Amino acid sequence: MLDGRGPGPNQQDAVLAAGRVYQENDVTASWEFAGPILTLAVCDGLGGHSAGEEASRYVCDKLAGAFSGGYPGPAEVDAAVAEIQASMKEGVVPFDSGTTVAALVTDGRRVMVVNAGDSRVYRVSEAGLVRVSHDHSFVQRLVDDKLLTEADAFSNPFRNLVDFGVGPIFADRWDARQPLYIFEEDCGPGATYLLCSDGVSDVLTDARMAEVLAADPLGRARELTAAIRAAGMKDNASIVMARMEQAEE
């Protein structure tokens, strides 16, 4: 895991990994987790001054205990994030704040992905990267409508215009019942996933990330962080990687 600060004054990314929330600058950590449910998340805060920091930390804190009752279905995931959104309308975070969220919940056999905004989740293998989240942004809508290619989207000057997330600044979207993106698939030993903020996908294309990770997806996590720094971090950049292992009998 990397949680690194770019040239901005605040660390607006927050990361949830193995039950702990991280929001420090230049943190690298690794861990093994054995338990019934693992929840991972990357949140990239939006809002001036400390507003984004507070929103991203708040959502990660809430997600940490959201699925302790067992592996959730899509409706439970949707309800959990909606409950977090509702609680943020009560003044517990600044009124001008919000955050993206990209989260993964797994019991080692199934994976549930949920996202709002442009933080991402990928499935990683030696064959390459498959994006299993979906951006909520102005540029992604152009791609969806076939008005822009993915290659052109990478260099589009408006690619960071996020139009959905969690927090008070997205209240109108929630009132209009904007849907979260939710994806589920089976997984097994060796399945590897990457979660990242847009500070990563802004400087590295999917193809470049795949090139760096292909030989040994989890083992080359440090090489990926080096590639992010070498590409010139323009924003806070956070990654979390997880690989499923065979449970001991």
C-alpha positions in Angstrom: 0.0 0.0 0.0 1.2 3.5 -0.8 -0.4 6.7 0.6 1.6 9.6 -0.9 1.1 13.3 -1.0 1.5 15.3 -4.2 2.4 18.9 -4.5 -0.8 20.1 -2.8 -0.8 21.3 0.9 -3.1 18.6 2.3 -3.4 14.8 2.2 -6.9 14.4 1.0 -6.6 10.7 0.2 -7.7 8.2 2.9 -7.1 4.5 2.7 -8.8 1.6 4.5 -6.8 -1.6 4.7 -7.2 -4.6 7.0 -9.3 -2.6 9.5 -7.1 0.4 9.8 -7.5 3.9 8.2 -4.4 5.6 6.9 -4.1 9.3 6.0 -0.5 10.1 6.4 2.1 11.3 3.8 4.4 8.8 2.2 3.2 5.7 4.0 4.1 2.3 2.7 2.8 -0.8 4.5 2.1 -4.5 3.9 0.1 -6.9 5.9 -1.5 -10.4 6.0 -5.1 -10.7 6.8 -7.0 -13.8 7.9 -10.7 -13.2 8.7 -14.2 -13.8 7.4 -14.5 -10.4 5.6 -11.9 -8.0 4.2 -12.9 -4.5 3.3 -10.5 -2.2 1.3 -11.2 1.4 0.2 -9.5 4.4 -1.3 -11.2 7.7 -0.9 -10.0 11.0 -2.5 -11.4 14.0 -0.7 -12.9 17.0 -2.5 -13.3 20.5 -1.1 -11.2 23.4 0.0 -8.7 23.6 2.9 -9.3 20.6 5.2 -12.8 19.8 4.0 -11.7 17.0 1.6 -9.5 15.4 4.3 -12.4 15.2 6.7 -14.8 13.7 4.2 -12.4 11.0 2.9 -11.4 10.0 6.4 -15.0 9.9 7.6 -16.1 7.6 4.8 -13.2 5.2 5.4 -13.9 5.2 9.1 -17.6 4.3 8.4 -16.7 1.6 5.8 -14.4 -0.1 8.3 -17.3 -1.5 10.3 -20.0 -1.5 7.6 -19.8 -5.2 6.7 -18.9 -6.9 9.9 -22.1 -9.0 9.7 -20.8 -11.0 6.8 -20.4 -10.8 3.0 -22.9 -8.4 1.7 -25.2 -8.5 -1.3 -25.4 -5.6 -3.8 -28.5 -4.1 -2.0 -26.6 -4.2 1.4 -23.6 -2.4 -0.2 -25.9 0.2 -1.7 -27.7 0.7 1.6 -24.5 1.0 3.6 -23.1 3.7 1.3 -26.4 5.5 1.2 -26.5 5.5 5.1 -23.0 7.0 5.1 -24.2 9.7 2.7 -27.2 10.5 4.9 -25.1 10.8 8.0 -22.9 13.3 6.2 -25.8 15.6 5.6 -26.2 16.1 9.4 -23.2 18.5 9.7 -20.6 16.0 10.8 -18.3 17.1 7.9 -17.9 20.6 6.3 -20.9 21.5 4.0 -18.5 22.1 1.1 -16.9 18.7 1.2 -17.2 15.4 -0.5 -15.1 12.4 -1.6 -14.8 9.7 -4.2 -14.9 6.2 -3.0 -13.6 2.9 -4.5 -14.2 0.0 -2.2 -13.8 -3.8 -2.3 -15.4 -6.3 0.0 -14.4 -10.0 -0.1 -14.7 -13.3 1.7 -11.9 -14.9 -0.3 -14.4 -16.5 -2.7 -16.4 -13.6 -3.9 -15.5 -9.9 -4.5 -17.9 -7.0 -4.3 -16.7 -3.7 -5.8 -18.5 -0.3 -5.3 -17.4 3.1 -6.4 -18.6 6.7 -6.8 -16.3 9.2 -8.5 -13.0 8.5 -10.3 -11.1 6.4 -7.8 -10.7 3.0 -9.4 -10.5 -0.8 -8.8 -8.7 -3.2 -11.2 -8.3 -6.9 -11.4 -4.6 -7.6 -12.0 -3.0 -10.7 -13.6 -0.1 -11.6 -15.8 -2.5 -11.1 -18.7 -3.0 -7.5 -17.8 -5.4 -5.1 -16.0 -9.2 -5.2 -16.2 -11.0 -2.2 -14.7 -13.9 -3.4 -12.6 -15.1 0.0 -11.4 -16.6 2.8 -13.6 -15.7 6.5 -13.3 -18.4 9.0 -12.6 -17.0 12.0 -14.5 -17.6 14.4 -17.4 -15.0 12.7 -19.5 -16.2 9.2 -18.7 -19.7 10.2 -20.0 -18.1 11.2 -23.3 -16.4 7.8 -23.5 -19.6 6.0 -22.7 -21.4 8.0 -25.4 -18.6 7.1 -27.8 -17.7 10.7 -28.3 -14.2 10.2 -27.0 -11.8 7.2 -26.9 -10.2 5.9 -23.7 -6.8 6.9 -25.2 -8.0 10.5 -25.7 -9.6 10.5 -22.3 -6.3 10.1 -20.6 -5.0 13.5 -21.9 -8.3 15.3 -21.8 -8.0 18.6 -19.8 -11.4 18.0 -18.2 -10.8 14.5 -17.0 -10.8 15.4 -13.4 -14.4 16.9 -13.4 -16.1 14.4 -11.1 -19.9 14.5 -11.1 -20.7 12.0 -8.3 -19.3 10.9 -5.0 -20.2 10.9 -1.3 -20.7 13.9 0.9 -22.7 17.2 1.1 -21.5 18.5 -2.3 -23.1 15.6 -4.0 -26.5 15.8 -2.1 -28.4 16.8 -5.2 -27.1 13.7 -7.0 -28.2 11.5 -4.2 -31.6 13.2 -4.0 -32.0 12.5 -7.8 -31.1 8.8 -7.0 -27.9 8.7 -9.0 -26.8 5.0 -8.8 -23.5 3.8 -7.4 -21.5 1.5 -9.6 -21.6 -2.0 -8.1 -19.8 -5.1 -9.5 -19.5 -8.6 -8.2 -17.5 -11.6 -9.3 -16.2 -14.9 -8.0 -12.5 -15.1 -7.1 -10.1 -17.7 -5.9 -6.5 -18.1 -4.8 -4.1 -15.9 -6.7 -6.8 -13.3 -7.6 -5.2 -9.9 -7.2 -6.9 -6.5 -7.1 -5.6 -2.9 -7.2 -7.5 0.1 -5.8 -6.1 3.6 -6.6 -7.0 7.3 -6.5 -6.9 9.4 -9.6 -3.4 10.6 -8.6 -2.3 7.3 -10.0 -4.5 7.0 -13.1 -3.8 10.6 -14.0 -0.1 9.9 -14.6 -0.1 6.2 -15.6 -2.2 4.7 -18.3 -3.8 1.3 -17.7 -1.4 -0.1 -20.2 1.6 1.3 -18.3 0.3 0.0 -15.0 -0.2 -3.5 -16.6 3.4 -3.3 -18.0 4.8 -2.6 -14.5 2.8 -5.2 -12.7 2.5 -8.1 -15.2 5.4 -10.2 -14.2 4.3 -10.5 -10.6 1.3 -8.3 -9.7 1.6 -8.2 -5.9 5.4 -8.5 -5.9 5.9 -5.5 -8.1 3.8 -3.1 -6.0 6.9 -1.1 -5.1 7.9 -0.8 -8.7 4.4 0.6 -9.4 4.9 3.3 -6.7 8.3 4.1 -8.2 6.7 4.5 -11.6 4.1 6.8 -10.1 6.8 9.0 -8.6 8.9 8.9 -11.8 5.9 10.0 -13.9 5.6 13.2 -11.8 2.9 13.1 -9.1 0.4 15.9 -9.7 -1.9 15.0 -6.9 -2.1 12.8 -3.9 -1.6 9.2 -5.0 -2.8 6.1 -3.1 -2.8 2.4 -4.0 -3.9 -0.7 -2.2 -3.2 -4.2 -3.6 -4.6 -7.4 -2.3 -4.1 -11.1 -3.4 -6.3 -13.9 -2.3 -4.6 -16.9 -0.8 -5.7 -20.5 -0.2 -7.1 -20.7 3.3 -5.5 -23.2 5.6 -7.6 -26.2 6.5 
